[in-house]
């Protein structure tokens, strides 16, 4: 599968940038999505088809903002036909969104486009549109956003009470046992966090057996463990006390806490180091990496090898 520079591009009339496109792009970027929109602004004389082709060359998904300013531009007929057909294969999709434009106006502009399922800014807020787009382009980021919102709601409604530790009860087991592949992943989490969250393997497994969806929880802990390991080994901190503080900050930010609320735990970090920590927590790919020079070689397989591979089968990531 190809790797893209951006999760989504937004092709739009230049008149719509300030009131709608920029707020939407910022909302998506604030949740961690990679958005390309500055160079996708369309003015009179620009080619819609070329703009979309350019967007698709660097982005997995595309969004075309259909507004009054958009439909009033003198697009050639072939450009509109091209827009209607912009669902390429199974891995690239261009989605239309209606902004301050009625169905009648879109119908007059392009009957086939009016029948295409679209998001509508008159019916949905920027935040709601952002969520619906994340569900398509980055479901993992939508899950994080929902977790953050639940955490904020719980925190808002929480009452602070003193409770005897012996009165606190754990939830019951949801699973009698966990499969071997999950146990291997749990072991890596345990090893990565040894020293700041030190527990036995049985302790970790016991907790995940009580989760309704242990795979999702393990994936979340894997992200926390990866961020902690990468950050401590590169930016570091002076000793166990600072490492524990860094881990606490990572845990809270990944769990939806606002970074400003945890800044006090890691006051020993510089502003740039703290900004990097936030980016690591919010990013799917590591921001801390090394420059490595090597050549990619595309090795062609002969027919007999391909036939053997087809018989054995390969993992499909599509």
C-alpha positions in Angstrom: 0.0 0.0 0.0 1.3 3.5 -0.8 2.3 5.9 1.9 0.8 9.4 1.6 2.1 12.7 2.9 -1.4 13.7 3.9 -4.5 12.0 5.2 -6.8 14.3 3.3 -6.7 17.3 1.0 -9.4 20.0 0.9 -10.1 21.5 -2.6 -12.1 24.7 -2.2 -13.0 28.1 -3.7 -10.6 30.7 -2.4 -13.6 32.7 -1.0 -14.4 29.9 1.4 -11.0 29.6 3.1 -11.4 32.0 6.0 -15.0 31.3 7.1 -15.1 27.5 6.7 -12.1 25.7 5.3 -9.4 27.0 7.7 -11.5 26.2 10.8 -12.2 22.7 9.5 -8.6 22.1 8.6 -7.5 23.3 12.0 -10.1 21.1 13.7 -8.7 18.0 11.9 -5.1 19.0 12.5 -5.8 19.5 16.2 -6.9 15.9 16.4 -3.7 14.7 14.7 -4.8 14.4 11.0 -2.4 15.6 8.3 -4.3 18.1 6.1 -3.3 19.7 2.9 -5.4 22.7 1.9 -3.4 25.9 1.4 -2.3 25.0 -2.1 -5.7 23.5 -2.9 -7.4 26.9 -3.1 -9.2 27.4 -6.4 -9.5 30.6 -8.3 -11.0 31.5 -11.7 -9.0 29.9 -14.4 -7.7 27.0 -12.3 -8.3 23.4 -13.3 -10.5 21.5 -10.9 -9.4 18.2 -12.4 -5.7 19.0 -12.1 -6.2 20.2 -8.6 -7.9 17.0 -7.5 -5.3 14.9 -9.3 -2.6 16.8 -7.5 -4.4 16.2 -4.2 -4.8 12.5 -4.8 -1.1 12.2 -5.6 -0.2 13.1 -2.0 -3.4 12.3 0.0 -5.4 9.1 0.8 -8.7 11.0 0.8 -10.0 14.2 -0.7 -12.7 16.7 0.2 -14.2 19.1 -2.3 -16.1 22.0 -0.8 -19.2 22.8 -2.9 -20.3 26.3 -2.1 -22.1 29.2 -3.8 -18.7 30.6 -4.7 -17.7 27.2 -6.1 -20.8 26.7 -8.3 -20.7 30.2 -9.6 -17.3 29.6 -11.2 -17.4 28.8 -14.9 -16.1 25.2 -14.7 -16.0 23.3 -18.1 -18.5 20.5 -18.3 -15.8 17.8 -18.5 -14.4 19.0 -15.1 -17.8 18.4 -13.5 -18.1 15.0 -15.0 -14.6 14.2 -13.7 -15.7 15.3 -10.2 -18.6 12.9 -10.2 -16.4 10.0 -11.2 -13.7 10.7 -8.6 -14.0 7.4 -6.7 -10.9 5.6 -7.8 -10.5 2.0 -7.0 -11.1 1.0 -3.4 -8.5 3.0 -1.6 -9.0 6.6 -2.9 -12.2 8.5 -2.3 -13.1 12.2 -2.9 -16.0 13.3 -0.8 -18.1 16.4 -1.5 -19.3 18.8 1.2 -22.0 21.4 0.8 -21.3 24.7 2.4 -23.9 27.6 2.4 -25.5 26.2 -0.7 -28.9 24.7 -1.2 -29.7 21.4 -2.9 -31.6 23.4 -5.7 -28.4 25.3 -6.4 -26.3 22.1 -6.5 -29.0 20.5 -8.7 -28.9 23.3 -11.1 -25.1 23.2 -11.2 -24.9 19.4 -11.6 -27.9 17.0 -11.2 -25.6 13.9 -10.6 -23.6 15.8 -8.0 -26.8 16.7 -6.1 -27.6 13.0 -5.8 -24.2 12.2 -4.3 -24.1 11.7 -0.6 -22.5 14.8 1.0 -21.9 16.4 4.4 -23.7 19.7 4.8 -22.3 22.6 6.8 -25.8 24.0 7.3 -26.8 20.9 9.2 -23.5 20.1 11.0 -21.1 22.1 13.0 -17.4 22.1 12.1 -16.7 19.8 15.1 -19.4 17.4 13.9 -18.1 17.4 10.3 -14.6 16.8 11.7 -15.8 13.7 13.6 -17.5 12.3 10.6 -14.4 12.8 8.4 -12.1 11.2 11.1 -14.4 8.2 11.1 -13.5 7.7 7.4 -9.9 8.9 7.1 -8.5 8.2 10.6 -10.7 6.0 12.8 -7.8 5.7 15.3 -7.9 9.5 15.8 -11.7 9.4 16.2 -11.3 6.8 19.0 -8.8 9.1 20.7 -11.1 12.1 20.4 -14.0 10.1 21.9 -11.8 8.9 24.7 -10.7 12.5 25.4 -14.4 13.7 25.4 -15.4 10.9 27.8 -12.5 11.7 30.1 -13.5 15.4 30.1 -17.1 14.5 30.9 -16.2 12.1 33.7 -13.8 14.7 35.1 -16.5 17.4 35.0 -19.1 15.2 36.8 -16.7 13.6 39.2 -17.0 14.0 42.9 -14.0 13.9 45.1 -14.5 11.5 48.0 -12.3 9.7 50.4 -12.7 5.9 50.2 -11.0 3.2 52.1 -8.8 1.2 49.7 -10.3 -2.1 50.8 -13.7 -0.9 49.6 -12.6 -0.5 46.0 -13.5 -3.4 43.9 -12.2 -4.4 40.5 -14.6 -5.4 37.7 -15.1 -9.0 37.0 -13.3 -11.0 34.3 -14.6 -10.7 30.8 -12.2 -13.3 29.4 -11.0 -16.5 30.9 -7.7 -16.3 29.0 -5.9 -14.2 26.4 -4.5 -15.5 23.1 -0.7 -15.9 22.7 -0.3 -12.9 20.3 -1.8 -10.6 22.9 0.3 -12.0 25.6 3.4 -11.3 23.5 2.3 -7.7 23.1 1.6 -7.3 26.8 5.1 -8.6 27.6 6.6 -5.9 25.4 4.5 -3.2 27.1 5.6 -4.5 30.5 9.3 -4.5 29.5 9.1 -1.0 28.0 7.6 0.5 31.2 9.7 -1.4 33.7 11.0 1.0 36.2 8.1 3.5 36.0 5.1 1.1 36.0 6.7 -2.1 37.4 4.3 -5.0 37.7 4.4 -8.7 37.3 3.2 -10.3 34.0 0.3 -11.8 35.9 -0.7 -8.3 37.1 -0.8 -6.9 33.5 -2.6 -9.9 32.1 -5.2 -9.8 35.0 -6.1 -6.2 34.1 -6.6 -6.9 30.4 -8.7 -9.9 31.1 -11.1 -7.6 32.8 -11.5 -5.3 29.8 -14.3 -5.8 27.3 -12.0 -5.1 24.4 -8.5 -6.0 25.5 -7.1 -5.6 21.9 -8.0 -1.9 21.9 -6.6 -1.3 25.4 -3.4 -3.1 24.5 -3.0 -1.0 21.4 -3.4 2.1 23.5 -0.8 0.9 26.0 1.5 0.0 23.1 1.4 3.7 22.0 2.1 4.9 25.5 5.0 2.5 25.9 6.4 3.5 22.5 6.2 7.2 23.2 7.8 6.8 26.6 10.7 4.6 25.3 11.4 6.8 22.3 11.3 10.0 24.4 13.4 8.9 27.4 16.1 7.3 25.2 16.4 10.5 23.1 15.5 13.5 25.2 15.9 11.6 28.5 15.6 13.1 31.9 17.8 12.9 34.9 17.1 9.7 36.8 14.1 7.7 37.8 12.2 10.6 39.4 12.1 12.6 36.1 11.4 9.4 34.1 8.4 8.7 36.3 7.2 12.3 35.8 7.6 12.0 32.0 5.7 8.7 32.1 2.9 10.3 34.1 2.6 13.2 31.6 2.5 10.8 28.6 -0.1 8.7 30.3 -2.4 11.7 31.0 -2.0 13.4 27.6 -2.6 10.1 25.8 -5.7 9.6 28.0 -7.2 12.9 26.9 -5.9 15.4 29.5 -5.1 18.9 28.2 -1.3 19.3 28.0 -1.3 22.6 29.9 -2.8 20.7 32.9 0.2 18.3 33.1 2.9 20.8 32.3 3.7 21.2 36.0 4.7 17.5 36.3 7.6 18.0 33.8 8.7 21.5 34.6 12.3 20.4 34.1 11.7 20.1 30.4 12.3 23.1 28.1 9.4 24.5 26.0 10.7 22.7 22.9 11.1 19.4 24.7 7.5 19.7 26.1 6.2 20.5 22.6 7.9 17.5 21.3 6.4 15.3 24.0 2.9 16.5 23.1 3.6 15.8 19.4 4.8 12.3 20.2 1.6 11.6 22.2 -0.6 12.8 19.4 1.2 11.3 16.5 0.7 7.9 14.9 4.3 7.9 13.5 7.4 8.7 15.6 8.6 12.2 15.5 11.9 11.2 17.0 13.8 9.2 14.5 17.3 8.9 12.9 18.6 9.8 9.5 19.5 6.5 7.8 21.0 6.2 4.3 20.1 3.0 2.4 18.7 2.1 -1.0 15.3 0.7 -1.6 15.5 -2.1 -4.1 12.5 -3.5 -5.9 13.3 -7.2 -6.5 11.3 -8.8 -9.3 10.1 -12.3 -8.5 10.1 -15.0 -11.2 6.9 -16.8 -12.1 7.6 -20.0 -10.2 8.3 -18.0 -7.0 5.1 -16.0 -7.5 3.1 -19.2 -8.0 4.5 -20.6 -4.8 3.7 -17.4 -2.9 0.1 -17.5 -4.2 -0.3 -21.0 -2.9 1.1 -20.2 0.5 -0.8 -16.9 0.7 0.4 -13.6 2.0 -1.0 -11.2 4.6 -3.4 -8.7 3.0 -3.2 -5.1 4.5 -5.7 -3.6 2.0 
